[in-house]
Amino acid sequence: MSMEFAIARLPRIEFGSGVRHRLPRIAADFGRRVLLVTGSRSLLQGPFGAELEAGFAAAGLDLIGHRISGEPSPEAIDAAVQRYRDRGISVVVAIGGGSALDAGKAIAGLLLPGNPVLDHLEGVGPERPYLGPAVPLIAVPTTAGTGSEATKNAVLSRDGADGFKKSFRDERLVAQYAVVDPDFLATCPPTVIAGNGMDALTQLLESYLSLRANPFCDALALDGLARARDSLLPLYRDAGNADARAGMAYASLLSGITLAQVGLGSVHGLASPLGAFFPVPHGVVCGTLVAAATAVNIRALREREPRHPALARYARMGRLLTGQALRGDAEAADALVALLDDWTRLLDLPTLDRFGVTPGDHPRVVASSRGSSMKTNPIVLQDTEIAAILEARQGGAP
Ligand SMILES: [Zn+2]
């Protein structure tokens, strides 16, 4: 492991139960006019809504609300940019899950330049460089999963047969502040906790295994995995558990920091086309594939690169997540796969057939899986190996 590394810009971070009350004061530092971007399951209609609106009003802020339904499309971003670009927005506050945060990030990035987001999407269109400037963004996650509050990319989707799920990525898109209040998770339904929690776990695992891994991010990833170990199942069973809420909000934040710095792996490589072609939420697709992908990666490493350092990393995660002092690396790596299989079952993660995926779709998904995430997977997987991950979680009639 080389001791040479670079850490890209991070947001300023406010973390803890009740930090949401600091939001109006933080926003007011950037100016008076706030564009508040929320998701379809808007928090503002729940118990936190009135409290937040009163706080913004008391700080003398002028709030303009914008709601994004579902995962943001390029058209939805362009429409919002055109609608608000002449409104003198001084700061964008994005509150919600990954979709709301990614939408807020893209809108804040384009409000001043005003051009279509397709100009910049990776792998789609002209891929023109983004020159900014971005309007300041405050990211306020209400789920524990994507870690979008700490990343520099907004994932945008077009659904259907010629669909895509691609990133608008630039360091200038990183939020000025991430305000992470675990109390928000109290209103999260268990299915959302399961999918998002497995997404955070996958992001930590894949960044720890990334070909670009560095010691700084390793430390964060391992601590995040330990928090997820202690918190995910308890939170799934009881969103009223304050320690579990804090543990998963923290694991998710760390996963965003590490993925933005060192990249991901095969699960996220597959999540991109699956999420574009089929109506499967990002967290669910990661959660359903992570155990199978881990098994396939370990097998490929043992067959072709038995001395690869990633095998010791799988073993270390096996010992960490099971809490057992397993002696041999092979035994510890196998224990990791078994634990991930158990969690997939305990969290009731659905198989791919439930979202309309058929075995006939696998070749097309495999062909579109070699985007940026797959490039940092610890070993280059063959097409048959990538297909084997899908087959393991296809489900339905054999
Ligand atoms: Zn993810």
Residues whose N, C-alpha, C, O or C-beta is under 5 A from the ligand:
A	BS01	ZN	D199
